[in-house]
Amino acid sequence: MAHISDVTAQTQTVILDIKDDDSPRPRVFISFVQKLFGEFVGTFSLVFAGCSAIVVNDTYGKPVTLPGIALVWGLTVMVMTYSIGHISGAHFNPAITIALASSRRFPLKQVPGYIAAQVLGSTLAIESIRLMFQLNNDGCSLKGSIYVGNHPSSSNTAAFVVEFIATFNLLFVISAVATDKRANRSFAGVAIGATVVLDILFGGYLYRKPL
């Protein structure tokens, strides 16, 4: 805390002594490997939680429902953003990484590593779900009857349009609340998670919202 250390009687000059606890904390160096590990953990957690909710819903008489699935995805995004965002930036999606790099808000040389970590995390998450729920080797059917893959329930054109709009919404919110220095970043995780929930709610019935 700041306190008065000396006052001269003649000039009435106040000299402040600034203690260390008022000074900004030094930045902690985060290595590229730590960033990649953060992306791996975040992507694994997101895909594992979200896809597990879909499998449970399709297997046990739809107890989760579409709003429940949307909440699982959105809450996981929010939690992982607050947990890992200060380490890796919490991309968890190659589309986000590429979009940020193309707008010069992310180093281009780190893009391949980030995408590799995201692909590895999502692949291991799906493999874990396949083993846990006894999915067939094709990874698409459960116990030989229930399809849990990603397929549109309407035309491919409609699915493409909704996917484009949903992805645009997500990237727009991320750019607005997470990368713009004028924004209040304290609520970035809430805003991004809520956007994922809304995207799934309006696009989930049309096709199984992959983003």
Backbone as ProteinMPNN parsed JSONL, in Angstrom:
{"seq_chain_A": "MAHISDVTAQTQTVILDIKDDDSPRPRVFISFVQKLFGEFVGTFSLVFAGCSAIVVNDTYGKPVTLPGIALVWGLTVMVMTYSIGHISGAHFNPAITIALASSRRFPLKQVPGYIAAQVLGSTLAIESIRLMFQLNNDGCSLKGSIYVGNHPSSSNTAAFVVEFIATFNLLFVISAVATDKRANRSFAGVAIGATVVLDILFGGYLYRKPL", "coords_chain_A": {"N_chain_A": [[0.837, -1.193, 0.0], [0.342, 2.333, -0.499], [2.043, 4.87, 1.287], [2.682, 7.863, 3.16], [5.956, 8.891, 3.218], [7.676, 10.98, 3.713], [7.521, 14.39, 4.557], [8.187, 17.595, 3.681], [8.637, 20.542, 5.498], [8.984, 23.097, 4.477], [8.322, 23.247, 1.745], [6.069, 21.76, 1.586], [5.931, 19.354, 0.243], [4.851, 16.243, -0.73], [6.02, 13.023, -0.468], [5.652, 9.924, -1.857], [5.807, 6.554, -0.91], [5.816, 3.719, -2.629], [4.691, 0.574, -2.056], [5.429, -2.919, -2.665], [3.088, -4.431, -2.873], [1.226, -2.933, -4.156], [2.09, -2.746, -6.691], [1.908, -3.884, -10.083], [1.577, -7.367, -10.71], [4.274, -9.396, -11.834], [4.436, -10.72, -15.157], [3.83, -14.12, -15.781], [5.825, -16.401, -17.428], [4.711, -18.361, -20.054], [5.165, -21.343, -21.58], [5.281, -22.631, -24.971], [4.672, -25.306, -25.077], [3.134, -25.653, -22.784], [0.908, -24.183, -23.543], [-0.029, -25.748, -25.666], [-0.666, -28.076, -24.276], [-2.698, -27.09, -22.679], [-4.646, -26.528, -24.641], [-5.084, -29.122, -25.529], [-6.174, -30.393, -23.213], [-8.447, -28.781, -22.762], [-9.916, -29.101, -25.186], [-10.301, -31.871, -25.182], [-11.89, -32.147, -22.845], [-14.15, -30.657, -23.559], [-15.189, -31.971, -25.891], [-15.532, -34.546, -24.863], [-17.421, -34.187, -22.747], [-19.605, -32.937, -24.092], [-20.243, -34.713, -26.258], [-20.684, -37.051, -24.834], [-23.023, -36.391, -23.496], [-24.77, -36.354, -25.664], [-24.708, -39.052, -26.476], [-25.697, -40.343, -24.163], [-28.252, -39.243, -24.134], [-29.34, -40.291, -26.51], [-29.287, -42.956, -25.914], [-30.657, -43.659, -23.559], [-33.446, -43.095, -23.687], [-33.745, -40.361, -24.219], [-33.24, -38.53, -21.934], [-31.75, -36.268, -21.445], [-32.309, -34.253, -23.291], [-32.529, -31.7, -25.889], [-32.131, -28.955, -24.931], [-30.724, -29.585, -22.582], [-28.413, -30.812, -23.596], [-27.347, -28.644, -24.968], [-26.759, -26.973, -22.792], [-24.788, -28.49, -21.519], [-22.66, -28.399, -23.383], [-22.291, -25.58, -23.515], [-21.757, -24.848, -20.802], [-19.447, -26.311, -20.342], [-17.685, -25.104, -22.146], [-17.599, -22.556, -20.965], [-16.491, -23.111, -18.392], [-13.995, -24.262, -19.083], [-12.903, -22.122, -20.462], [-12.489, -20.185, -18.471], [-10.741, -21.658, -16.934], [-8.522, -22.332, -18.523], [-8.104, -20.31, -20.281], [-6.294, -18.226, -19.7], [-3.939, -19.437, -20.176], [-3.702, -20.789, -22.724], [-5.416, -19.371, -24.329], [-7.775, -20.528, -24.901], [-8.949, -21.756, -27.32], [-9.895, -24.252, -28.507], [-10.897, -25.176, -30.891], [-10.293, -25.634, -34.266], [-11.313, -23.844, -36.177], [-11.591, -21.441, -34.797], [-8.941, -20.903, -34.106], [-7.753, -20.597, -36.665], [-9.262, -18.442, -37.623], [-8.57, -16.375, -35.818], [-5.85, -16.218, -36.34], [-5.867, -15.423, -39.018], [-6.855, -12.882, -38.775], [-4.783, -11.623, -37.622], [-4.528, -11.785, -34.885], [-3.417, -13.793, -33.591], [-0.447, -15.707, -33.413], [0.813, -16.831, -36.482], [2.628, -18.92, -36.804], [2.111, -20.616, -34.709], [-0.19, -21.917, -35.268], [-0.286, -24.588, -36.577], [0.582, -26.281, -34.436], [-1.383, -25.79, -32.478], [-3.718, -26.699, -33.779], [-3.054, -29.386, -34.098], [-2.955, -30.213, -31.399], [-5.623, -29.807, -30.695], [-6.968, -31.578, -32.428], [-5.89, -34.011, -31.565], [-6.78, -34.047, -28.885], [-9.608, -34.074, -29.218], [-9.904, -36.442, -30.669], [-8.989, -38.437, -28.874], [-10.914, -38.046, -26.925], [-13.288, -38.87, -28.215], [-12.595, -41.532, -28.676], [-12.45, -42.428, -26.05], [-15.129, -42.173, -25.309], [-16.228, -44.01, -27.07], [-15.218, -46.422, -26.074], [-16.231, -46.369, -23.465], [-19.035, -46.353, -23.737], [-19.425, -48.549, -25.258], [-19.445, -48.39, -28.084], [-19.732, -49.302, -31.555], [-17.074, -50.376, -33.77], [-17.02, -48.607, -35.883], [-17.59, -46.237, -34.776], [-19.945, -44.888, -34.975], [-22.401, -46.116, -34.508], [-24.411, -47.269, -31.84], [-24.432, -50.137, -29.985], [-25.173, -51.409, -32.278], [-27.511, -50.269, -33.31], [-28.353, -47.586, -32.753], [-27.754, -44.49, -34.127], [-25.252, -42.191, -33.565], [-23.844, -40.287, -34.762], [-22.903, -37.301, -36.616], [-25.255, -35.799, -38.374], [-27.235, -34.052, -40.766], [-30.697, -33.201, -40.351], [-32.214, -32.047, -42.228], [-32.062, -30.484, -45.466], [-28.849, -30.41, -47.106], [-28.087, -27.878, -47.867], [-29.558, -26.152, -46.181], [-28.491, -26.952, -43.752], [-25.854, -26.133, -44.113], [-26.157, -23.341, -44.23], [-27.148, -22.725, -41.66], [-25.029, -23.664, -40.14], [-23.03, -21.919, -40.989], [-24.021, -19.434, -40.066], [-24.152, -19.919, -37.297], [-21.468, -20.433, -36.652], [-20.354, -18.001, -37.395], [-21.614, -16.332, -35.505], [-20.418, -17.286, -33.149], [-17.655, -16.754, -33.567], [-17.794, -13.998, -33.866], [-18.636, -13.127, -31.319], [-16.493, -14.038, -29.76], [-14.413, -12.488, -30.828], [-15.336, -10.002, -30.068], [-15.547, -9.977, -27.235], [-13.308, -11.225, -26.168], [-10.915, -10.631, -27.491], [-10.871, -7.943, -28.083], [-9.526, -5.079, -26.745], [-10.977, -3.109, -25.541], [-13.15, -4.252, -24.393], [-14.888, -5.741, -21.571], [-13.284, -8.218, -20.22], [-13.787, -9.928, -18.164], [-16.178, -11.255, -18.224], [-16.013, -12.85, -20.406], [-15.948, -15.666, -20.667], [-18.55, -16.381, -19.869], [-20.106, -15.11, -21.837], [-19.198, -16.359, -24.211], [-19.764, -19.068, -23.677], [-22.571, -18.89, -23.407], [-23.227, -18.177, -25.997], [-22.587, -20.508, -27.4], [-24.543, -22.204, -26.311], [-26.914, -20.961, -27.276], [-26.499, -21.2, -30.051], [-26.624, -23.979, -30.395], [-29.214, -24.474, -29.527], [-30.839, -23.188, -31.476], [-29.955, -24.427, -33.761], [-29.809, -27.126, -33.336], [-32.023, -28.878, -33.712], [-32.331, -28.828, -36.425], [-29.961, -29.853, -37.473], [-27.275, -31.814, -36.157], [-25.595, -29.85, -34.561], [-22.381, -29.116, -35.105], [-20.568, -26.987, -35.136]], "CA_chain_A": [[0.0, 0.0, 0.0], [1.091, 3.582, -0.539], [1.955, 5.68, 2.493], [3.538, 9.047, 3.129], [7.227, 8.58, 3.847], [8.387, 12.195, 4.106], [6.857, 15.647, 4.241], [9.073, 18.717, 3.976], [7.864, 21.643, 6.069], [9.137, 24.325, 3.715], [7.645, 23.204, 0.443], [4.869, 20.945, 1.721], [5.979, 18.331, -0.795], [4.542, 14.908, -0.23], [6.735, 11.971, -1.174], [4.975, 8.652, -1.647], [6.599, 5.331, -0.997], [4.921, 2.688, -3.155], [5.098, -0.771, -1.67], [5.339, -3.918, -3.734], [1.774, -5.038, -3.024], [0.431, -2.113, -5.057], [2.669, -2.846, -8.021], [1.339, -4.997, -10.853], [2.329, -8.613, -10.619], [5.02, -9.691, -13.06], [3.836, -11.746, -15.999], [4.432, -15.444, -15.701], [6.116, -16.908, -18.766], [4.015, -19.6, -20.397], [5.829, -21.935, -22.73], [4.409, -23.101, -26.042], [4.226, -26.654, -24.703], [2.036, -25.48, -21.836], [-0.253, -23.749, -24.319], [-0.544, -26.908, -26.392], [-1.293, -28.971, -23.298], [-3.965, -26.464, -22.317], [-5.585, -26.766, -25.736], [-5.41, -30.547, -25.517], [-7.068, -30.668, -22.083], [-9.711, -28.098, -22.982], [-10.646, -29.732, -26.281], [-10.719, -33.19, -24.704], [-12.993, -31.981, -21.896], [-15.323, -30.165, -24.275], [-15.739, -33.022, -26.746], [-15.958, -35.666, -24.023], [-18.655, -33.841, -22.043], [-20.687, -32.681, -25.025], [-20.629, -35.927, -26.994], [-21.24, -37.997, -23.86], [-24.412, -35.994, -23.285], [-25.53, -36.793, -26.838], [-24.823, -40.512, -26.432], [-26.619, -40.671, -23.071], [-29.594, -38.854, -24.557], [-29.805, -41.219, -27.535], [-29.276, -44.332, -25.43], [-31.545, -43.905, -22.422], [-34.765, -42.503, -23.831], [-33.652, -38.9, -24.331], [-33.446, -37.82, -20.663], [-30.997, -35.011, -21.399], [-33.014, -33.34, -24.196], [-31.673, -30.75, -26.605], [-31.652, -27.88, -24.043], [-29.707, -30.119, -21.679], [-27.176, -30.979, -24.366], [-26.82, -27.297, -25.205], [-26.168, -26.493, -21.539], [-23.536, -29.219, -21.276], [-21.63, -27.8, -24.243], [-22.038, -24.197, -23.128], [-21.118, -24.776, -19.485], [-18.074, -26.814, -20.472], [-16.914, -24.027, -22.774], [-17.398, -21.502, -19.976], [-15.56, -23.572, -17.355], [-12.666, -24.411, -19.66], [-12.391, -20.794, -20.813], [-11.961, -19.574, -17.251], [-9.665, -22.491, -16.385], [-7.363, -22.457, -19.406], [-8.001, -19.15, -21.155], [-5.091, -17.438, -19.421], [-2.768, -20.223, -20.576], [-3.639, -21.016, -24.171], [-6.372, -18.555, -25.06], [-9.024, -21.298, -24.931], [-9.532, -21.855, -28.656], [-10.618, -25.526, -28.5], [-11.561, -25.342, -32.177], [-9.424, -25.153, -35.346], [-11.912, -22.69, -36.852], [-11.27, -20.251, -34.007], [-7.505, -20.665, -34.253], [-7.5, -20.078, -38.011], [-9.876, -17.117, -37.736], [-7.757, -15.414, -35.071], [-4.581, -16.05, -37.054], [-6.116, -14.67, -40.249], [-7.08, -11.48, -38.406], [-3.54, -11.179, -36.992], [-4.68, -11.745, -33.438], [-2.78, -15.008, -33.096], [0.752, -15.972, -34.227], [0.587, -17.817, -37.533], [3.518, -20.063, -36.633], [1.598, -21.501, -33.67], [-1.431, -22.531, -35.736], [-0.206, -26.051, -36.726], [0.65, -26.926, -33.13], [-2.692, -25.689, -31.83], [-4.661, -27.594, -34.453], [-2.66, -30.754, -33.763], [-3.386, -30.472, -30.025], [-7.083, -29.887, -30.699], [-7.361, -32.826, -33.09], [-5.523, -35.109, -30.675], [-7.686, -34.038, -27.742], [-10.942, -34.502, -29.625], [-9.838, -37.852, -31.074], [-8.927, -39.246, -27.658], [-12.205, -37.935, -26.247], [-14.228, -39.744, -28.917], [-12.192, -42.913, -28.416], [-12.853, -42.729, -24.674], [-16.579, -42.364, -25.331], [-16.495, -45.271, -27.773], [-14.935, -47.522, -25.158], [-17.08, -46.28, -22.28], [-20.417, -46.668, -24.077], [-19.411, -49.741, -26.108], [-19.789, -48.083, -29.467], [-19.133, -50.185, -32.543], [-15.773, -49.925, -34.255], [-17.139, -47.487, -36.812], [-17.731, -45.028, -33.986], [-21.181, -44.18, -35.317], [-23.603, -46.781, -34.031], [-24.355, -47.758, -30.469], [-25.039, -51.456, -29.86], [-25.639, -51.849, -33.58], [-28.815, -49.774, -33.728], [-28.569, -46.148, -32.601], [-26.731, -43.663, -34.777], [-24.942, -41.018, -32.753], [-22.948, -39.431, -35.523], [-23.314, -35.934, -36.906], [-25.909, -35.794, -39.674], [-28.321, -33.075, -40.827], [-32.042, -33.754, -40.482], [-32.85, -31.356, -43.349], [-31.196, -30.477, -46.641], [-27.464, -30.002, -46.882], [-28.004, -26.423, -48.024], [-30.048, -25.547, -44.944], [-27.504, -27.237, -42.71], [-24.692, -25.276, -44.359], [-26.506, -21.962, -43.871], [-27.215, -22.628, -40.199], [-23.657, -23.823, -39.642], [-22.315, -20.672, -41.279], [-24.511, -18.397, -39.159], [-23.771, -20.255, -35.927], [-20.023, -20.235, -36.51], [-20.134, -16.552, -37.433], [-22.004, -15.798, -34.2], [-19.409, -17.658, -32.159], [-16.423, -16.008, -33.824], [-18.067, -12.585, -33.617], [-18.642, -12.903, -29.869], [-15.12, -14.213, -29.278], [-13.649, -11.303, -31.22], [-15.838, -8.827, -29.365], [-15.375, -9.99, -25.773], [-12.059, -11.847, -25.724], [-9.718, -10.085, -28.137], [-10.946, -6.48, -28.127], [-9.013, -4.532, -25.492], [-11.96, -2.204, -24.953], [-14.219, -5.037, -23.783], [-14.7, -6.269, -20.226], [-12.978, -9.629, -20.443], [-14.148, -10.73, -16.998], [-17.359, -12.047, -18.549], [-15.811, -13.479, -21.711], [-16.348, -17.07, -20.596], [-20.013, -16.45, -19.822], [-20.636, -14.716, -23.144], [-18.878, -17.388, -25.205], [-20.554, -20.251, -23.341], [-23.969, -18.626, -23.733], [-23.342, -18.204, -27.459], [-22.627, -21.922, -27.794], [-25.873, -22.701, -25.941], [-27.892, -20.416, -28.22], [-26.267, -21.797, -31.369], [-27.12, -25.357, -30.396], [-30.667, -24.452, -29.381], [-31.535, -22.865, -32.726], [-29.502, -25.274, -34.858], [-29.744, -28.536, -32.964], [-33.098, -29.675, -34.289], [-32.125, -28.897, -37.872], [-28.87, -30.805, -37.678], [-26.592, -31.954, -34.886], [-24.701, -28.729, -34.421], [-20.983, -29.373, -34.827], [-19.762, -25.762, -35.057]], "C_chain_A": [[0.871, 1.242, 0.0], [0.937, 4.317, 0.782], [2.93, 6.832, 2.383], [4.813, 8.75, 3.892], [7.963, 9.826, 4.299], [7.581, 13.412, 3.685], [7.797, 16.77, 4.623], [8.243, 19.908, 4.408], [7.894, 22.872, 5.196], [8.31, 24.315, 2.44], [6.348, 22.414, 0.478], [4.785, 19.893, 0.615], [5.751, 16.962, -0.176], [5.253, 13.885, -1.093], [6.071, 10.646, -0.837], [5.946, 7.5, -1.806], [5.659, 4.215, -1.423], [5.471, 1.315, -2.803], [4.838, -1.748, -2.81], [3.924, -4.431, -3.946], [0.83, -4.196, -3.875], [0.92, -2.2, -6.495], [2.04, -4.007, -8.774], [2.222, -6.229, -10.768], [3.071, -8.876, -11.924], [4.351, -10.805, -13.847], [4.595, -13.059, -15.87], [4.624, -15.968, -17.119], [5.425, -18.246, -18.969], [4.635, -20.147, -21.669], [4.807, -22.403, -23.76], [3.873, -24.493, -25.73], [3.064, -26.576, -23.722], [0.763, -25.037, -22.549], [-0.881, -24.924, -25.067], [-1.239, -27.88, -25.451], [-2.635, -28.407, -22.846], [-5.024, -26.676, -23.377], [-6.023, -28.225, -25.778], [-6.427, -30.859, -24.426], [-8.439, -30.033, -22.312], [-10.551, -28.741, -24.069], [-11.137, -31.115, -25.883], [-11.936, -33.064, -23.8], [-14.271, -31.565, -22.602], [-15.982, -31.261, -25.096], [-16.258, -34.185, -25.907], [-17.29, -35.362, -23.346], [-19.822, -33.687, -23.014], [-21.17, -33.923, -25.749], [-21.168, -37.004, -26.061], [-22.704, -37.674, -23.584], [-25.293, -36.446, -24.445], [-25.755, -38.301, -26.806], [-25.8, -40.936, -25.346], [-28.055, -40.356, -23.476], [-30.164, -39.832, -25.576], [-29.963, -42.641, -27.013], [-30.378, -44.614, -24.419], [-32.858, -43.128, -22.516], [-34.804, -40.991, -23.797], [-33.931, -38.168, -23.012], [-32.768, -36.456, -20.616], [-31.722, -33.917, -22.17], [-32.046, -32.349, -24.851], [-31.229, -29.575, -25.727], [-30.583, -28.35, -23.068], [-28.371, -30.305, -22.37], [-26.526, -29.623, -24.622], [-26.152, -26.738, -23.957], [-24.855, -27.192, -21.234], [-22.404, -28.614, -22.102], [-21.267, -26.391, -23.773], [-21.328, -24.061, -21.796], [-19.68, -25.276, -19.54], [-17.174, -25.774, -21.123], [-16.602, -22.934, -21.759], [-16.357, -21.9, -18.934], [-14.142, -23.681, -17.9], [-12.057, -23.065, -20.059], [-11.787, -20.111, -19.599], [-10.776, -20.359, -16.689], [-8.384, -22.406, -17.201], [-7.147, -21.226, -20.274], [-6.745, -18.33, -20.949], [-3.814, -18.166, -19.818], [-2.657, -20.304, -22.098], [-4.517, -20.075, -24.982], [-7.709, -19.235, -25.239], [-9.684, -21.275, -26.308], [-10.449, -23.074, -28.748], [-11.288, -25.84, -29.835], [-10.643, -24.809, -33.272], [-9.982, -23.932, -36.065], [-11.581, -21.397, -36.118], [-9.799, -19.897, -34.161], [-7.185, -20.043, -35.603], [-8.069, -18.671, -38.167], [-9.048, -16.056, -37.015], [-6.421, -15.161, -35.768], [-4.768, -15.218, -38.317], [-6.376, -13.193, -39.977], [-5.902, -10.894, -37.638], [-3.674, -10.99, -35.481], [-4.094, -12.985, -32.778], [-1.591, -15.305, -33.993], [0.527, -17.099, -35.227], [1.425, -19.07, -37.328], [3.028, -21.044, -35.576], [0.345, -22.257, -34.101], [-1.316, -24.049, -35.895], [-0.176, -26.788, -35.392], [-0.681, -26.912, -32.415], [-3.688, -26.659, -32.451], [-4.335, -29.048, -34.136], [-3.12, -31.12, -32.354], [-4.901, -30.623, -29.948], [-7.577, -31.185, -31.321], [-7.048, -34.02, -32.201], [-6.472, -35.188, -29.488], [-9.071, -34.533, -28.096], [-10.967, -35.971, -30.025], [-9.806, -38.769, -29.859], [-10.236, -39.184, -26.881], [-13.236, -38.86, -26.884], [-13.891, -41.208, -28.682], [-12.578, -43.328, -27.004], [-14.354, -42.977, -24.593], [-16.934, -43.688, -25.997], [-16.286, -46.459, -26.863], [-15.902, -47.534, -23.981], [-18.517, -46.716, -22.559], [-20.53, -47.854, -25.028], [-19.936, -49.445, -27.513], [-19.141, -49.09, -30.398], [-17.839, -49.576, -33.068], [-15.869, -48.753, -35.222], [-17.339, -46.167, -36.081], [-19.021, -44.279, -34.231], [-22.426, -44.828, -34.743], [-23.385, -47.362, -32.644], [-25.125, -49.065, -30.377], [-25.728, -51.87, -31.162], [-26.938, -51.244, -34.05], [-28.942, -48.252, -33.716], [-27.42, -45.375, -33.22], [-26.494, -42.42, -33.939], [-23.956, -40.107, -33.472], [-23.571, -38.072, -35.792], [-23.942, -35.886, -38.286], [-27.043, -34.775, -39.668], [-29.659, -33.77, -40.98], [-32.828, -33.037, -41.573], [-31.884, -31.376, -44.523], [-29.789, -30.019, -46.281], [-27.301, -28.485, -46.992], [-28.445, -25.707, -46.754], [-29.056, -25.756, -43.81], [-26.275, -26.348, -42.865], [-24.967, -23.842, -43.921], [-26.527, -21.787, -42.359], [-25.831, -22.762, -39.593], [-22.852, -22.542, -39.844], [-22.723, -19.578, -40.295], [-24.051, -18.659, -37.731], [-22.285, -20.025, -35.688], [-19.669, -18.756, -36.544], [-20.478, -15.919, -36.087], [-20.931, -16.066, -33.153], [-18.137, -16.839, -32.336], [-16.612, -14.512, -33.57], [-18.011, -12.276, -32.125], [-17.236, -13.035, -29.302], [-14.28, -12.985, -29.607], [-14.052, -10.083, -30.407], [-15.469, -8.82, -27.887], [-14.019, -10.5, -25.315], [-10.811, -11.213, -26.319], [-9.718, -8.565, -28.23], [-10.544, -5.915, -26.766], [-10.003, -3.598, -24.807], [-13.054, -2.946, -24.203], [-13.861, -5.444, -22.359], [-14.512, -7.776, -20.335], [-13.346, -10.516, -19.265], [-15.318, -11.662, -17.3], [-17.228, -12.738, -19.903], [-16.28, -14.928, -21.709], [-17.851, -17.243, -20.597], [-20.606, -16.147, -21.19], [-20.396, -15.793, -24.196], [-19.679, -18.655, -24.942], [-22.018, -20.076, -23.685], [-24.199, -18.646, -25.239], [-23.405, -19.632, -27.979], [-23.994, -22.524, -27.482], [-26.921, -22.233, -26.948], [-27.736, -21.029, -29.61], [-26.836, -23.208, -31.447], [-28.64, -25.385, -30.296], [-31.364, -24.148, -30.703], [-31.089, -23.755, -33.883], [-29.569, -26.756, -34.585], [-30.815, -29.4, -33.586], [-32.937, -29.824, -35.797], [-31.039, -29.888, -38.231], [-28.032, -30.785, -36.425], [-25.385, -31.049, -34.792], [-23.246, -29.054, -34.155], [-20.173, -28.112, -34.559], [-18.378, -26.045, -35.61]], "O_chain_A": [[2.016, 1.202, 0.452], [-0.16, 4.384, 1.338], [3.886, 6.783, 1.61], [4.77, 8.398, 5.071], [8.805, 9.742, 5.193], [7.027, 13.454, 2.587], [8.171, 16.884, 5.791], [7.254, 20.248, 3.758], [6.923, 23.628, 5.169], [7.663, 25.31, 2.114], [5.604, 22.402, -0.504], [3.702, 19.585, 0.117], [6.405, 16.592, 0.799], [5.101, 13.882, -2.315], [5.944, 10.288, 0.334], [6.785, 7.478, -2.706], [4.792, 3.81, -0.649], [6.576, 0.949, -3.203], [4.133, -1.448, -3.773], [3.572, -4.826, -5.058], [-0.235, -4.666, -4.275], [0.225, -1.767, -7.415], [1.677, -5.013, -8.164], [3.45, -6.138, -10.756], [2.543, -8.605, -13.002], [3.77, -11.724, -13.269], [5.825, -13.095, -15.854], [3.686, -15.976, -17.916], [5.548, -19.152, -18.145], [4.628, -19.489, -22.709], [3.623, -22.552, -23.457], [2.74, -24.817, -26.085], [2.113, -27.352, -23.822], [-0.334, -25.471, -22.196], [-2.103, -25.075, -25.098], [-2.28, -28.443, -25.79], [-3.595, -29.153, -22.653], [-6.176, -26.972, -23.057], [-7.19, -28.526, -26.033], [-7.433, -31.519, -24.687], [-9.469, -30.669, -22.085], [-11.759, -28.91, -23.905], [-12.263, -31.492, -26.208], [-12.911, -33.796, -23.969], [-15.352, -32.061, -22.283], [-17.194, -31.462, -25.012], [-17.31, -34.748, -26.21], [-18.196, -36.195, -23.369], [-20.899, -34.239, -22.789], [-22.374, -34.16, -25.845], [-22.025, -37.792, -26.461], [-23.529, -38.578, -23.454], [-26.429, -36.872, -24.237], [-26.859, -38.775, -27.076], [-26.646, -41.799, -25.58], [-28.968, -41.129, -23.186], [-31.346, -40.169, -25.514], [-30.69, -43.442, -27.599], [-30.967, -45.695, -24.426], [-33.321, -42.567, -21.523], [-35.805, -40.405, -23.384], [-34.776, -37.274, -22.978], [-33.164, -35.588, -19.839], [-31.74, -32.765, -21.734], [-30.904, -32.19, -24.42], [-30.052, -29.216, -25.763], [-29.648, -27.611, -22.761], [-27.322, -29.997, -21.806], [-25.31, -29.473, -24.507], [-25.102, -26.101, -24.044], [-23.914, -26.566, -20.748], [-21.321, -28.349, -21.581], [-20.091, -26.051, -23.648], [-20.404, -23.259, -21.66], [-18.8, -24.735, -18.87], [-16.033, -25.584, -20.702], [-15.475, -22.443, -21.696], [-15.451, -21.126, -18.626], [-13.191, -23.241, -17.253], [-10.841, -22.889, -20.001], [-10.706, -19.528, -19.679], [-9.904, -19.783, -16.039], [-7.287, -22.408, -16.644], [-6.115, -21.109, -20.934], [-6.187, -17.794, -21.906], [-2.731, -17.581, -19.8], [-1.637, -19.931, -22.678], [-4.372, -19.992, -26.202], [-8.675, -18.609, -25.675], [-10.825, -20.836, -26.453], [-11.639, -22.941, -29.033], [-12.169, -26.698, -29.889], [-10.248, -23.645, -33.22], [-9.22, -23.075, -36.514], [-11.32, -20.373, -36.749], [-9.45, -18.729, -34.329], [-6.432, -19.073, -35.68], [-7.435, -17.806, -38.771], [-8.848, -14.961, -37.541], [-5.923, -14.036, -35.786], [-3.914, -14.395, -38.649], [-6.148, -12.35, -40.843], [-6.001, -9.806, -37.072], [-3.011, -10.141, -34.886], [-4.249, -13.203, -31.576], [-1.697, -15.174, -35.212], [0.099, -18.191, -34.856], [0.977, -20.171, -37.648], [3.48, -22.189, -35.545], [-0.129, -23.137, -33.382], [-2.182, -24.761, -35.387], [-0.84, -27.813, -35.237], [-1.073, -27.909, -31.809], [-4.413, -27.357, -31.742], [-5.24, -29.856, -33.929], [-3.622, -32.223, -32.138], [-5.404, -31.475, -29.217], [-8.496, -31.818, -30.802], [-7.856, -34.943, -32.095], [-6.921, -36.275, -29.122], [-9.653, -35.327, -27.358], [-11.941, -36.671, -29.752], [-10.52, -39.772, -29.82], [-10.627, -40.164, -26.247], [-13.972, -39.554, -26.181], [-14.786, -42.034, -28.508], [-12.991, -44.467, -26.787], [-14.8, -43.884, -23.891], [-17.83, -44.399, -25.543], [-17.08, -47.4, -26.871], [-16.342, -48.599, -23.55], [-19.145, -47.368, -21.725], [-21.611, -48.133, -25.546], [-20.772, -50.175, -28.046], [-18.109, -49.671, -30.063], [-17.551, -48.402, -32.834], [-14.915, -47.989, -35.371], [-17.268, -45.1, -36.691], [-19.187, -43.156, -33.754], [-23.421, -44.14, -34.512], [-22.313, -47.877, -32.326], [-26.324, -49.107, -30.653], [-26.731, -52.584, -31.15], [-27.448, -51.648, -35.095], [-29.587, -47.689, -34.601], [-26.257, -45.584, -32.875], [-27.43, -41.68, -33.638], [-23.314, -39.259, -32.852], [-24.63, -37.74, -35.261], [-23.222, -35.929, -39.284], [-27.746, -34.646, -38.666], [-29.76, -34.798, -41.649], [-33.985, -33.376, -41.822], [-30.978, -32.209, -44.563], [-29.576, -29.333, -45.282], [-26.48, -27.887, -46.296], [-27.788, -24.77, -46.302], [-28.812, -24.855, -43.008], [-25.719, -25.866, -41.877], [-24.111, -23.201, -43.312], [-25.985, -20.813, -41.836], [-25.494, -22.056, -38.642], [-22.086, -22.136, -38.97], [-21.869, -18.877, -39.753], [-23.613, -17.744, -37.035], [-21.889, -19.489, -34.653], [-18.789, -18.306, -35.81], [-19.735, -15.077, -35.583], [-20.58, -15.184, -32.369], [-17.604, -16.294, -31.369], [-15.69, -13.839, -33.111], [-17.412, -11.283, -31.714], [-16.828, -12.237, -28.458], [-13.525, -12.499, -28.765], [-13.219, -9.232, -30.094], [-15.116, -7.774, -27.341], [-13.616, -10.235, -24.183], [-9.747, -11.259, -25.701], [-8.666, -7.962, -28.437], [-11.158, -6.241, -25.75], [-9.873, -3.328, -23.613], [-13.812, -2.331, -23.452], [-12.688, -5.487, -21.987], [-15.478, -8.517, -20.52], [-13.23, -11.738, -19.357], [-15.436, -12.732, -16.703], [-18.227, -13.164, -20.481], [-16.939, -15.367, -22.651], [-18.376, -18.146, -21.248], [-21.508, -16.848, -21.649], [-21.289, -16.104, -24.984], [-20.217, -19.254, -25.873], [-22.65, -21.0, -24.198], [-25.251, -19.085, -25.702], [-24.179, -19.936, -28.888], [-24.545, -23.268, -28.293], [-27.728, -23.035, -27.42], [-28.728, -21.341, -30.269], [-27.453, -23.584, -32.444], [-29.285, -26.231, -30.915], [-32.371, -24.777, -31.025], [-31.786, -23.829, -34.895], [-29.406, -27.564, -35.499], [-30.547, -30.544, -33.955], [-33.357, -30.826, -36.376], [-31.178, -30.667, -39.174], [-28.079, -29.804, -35.684], [-24.253, -31.508, -34.941], [-22.908, -29.259, -32.99], [-19.186, -28.162, -33.825], [-17.531, -25.152, -35.641]]}, "name": "protein", "num_of_chains": 1, "seq": "MAHISDVTAQTQTVILDIKDDDSPRPRVFISFVQKLFGEFVGTFSLVFAGCSAIVVNDTYGKPVTLPGIALVWGLTVMVMTYSIGHISGAHFNPAITIALASSRRFPLKQVPGYIAAQVLGSTLAIESIRLMFQLNNDGCSLKGSIYVGNHPSSSNTAAFVVEFIATFNLLFVISAVATDKRANRSFAGVAIGATVVLDILFGGYLYRKPL"}
